[in-house]
Amino acid sequence: MTSLQPPNQNTPVFVGPYDTNSSDRNVVVCRADGSLTAPQPCRSPRAMHRFVEHERPDTDLDDPTQIYWADHPGKWPHEH
């Protein structure tokens, strides 16, 4: 994970940098208790949604204030 914007209680989801040399983006979630998950490689928005739902079910991924994209919001490497 980079030092750009760590996940926190207000912005609980961090999506790591877009990398065309990888088929995934790493996602880190700040759980309700304040602990952070290990970076989880997610290959698609669906995989990210499943991971976030498991780790922090109250997160609204349609709310742009709850997710921090390191770059290229909404883009996934396999879509290039």
C-alpha positions, 0 to 999 in steps of 0.5 A: 500500500502507498502512503497516499491515503490510508483507509480510515473510518470516514473513507474505509476503502482504499483501492491501490494504484492501477498497474497494466502489468497486473491483473488486480488492484489491491484493496484495503479496508478499515474495519468498524473496529479500526483495524486494517485488512491486509491488501486483497488483490481484486480482479474486478469491481465485483470481487472488490464489492464481495471483499468490502461486504465481507470486511465492512458490510455497512460501506456504501460503495456508491458513495464516493466519499467512502472509497479512495482510489489511488488513481484511475477511479473505477478502472481495472487492469483487465479493461485496458 
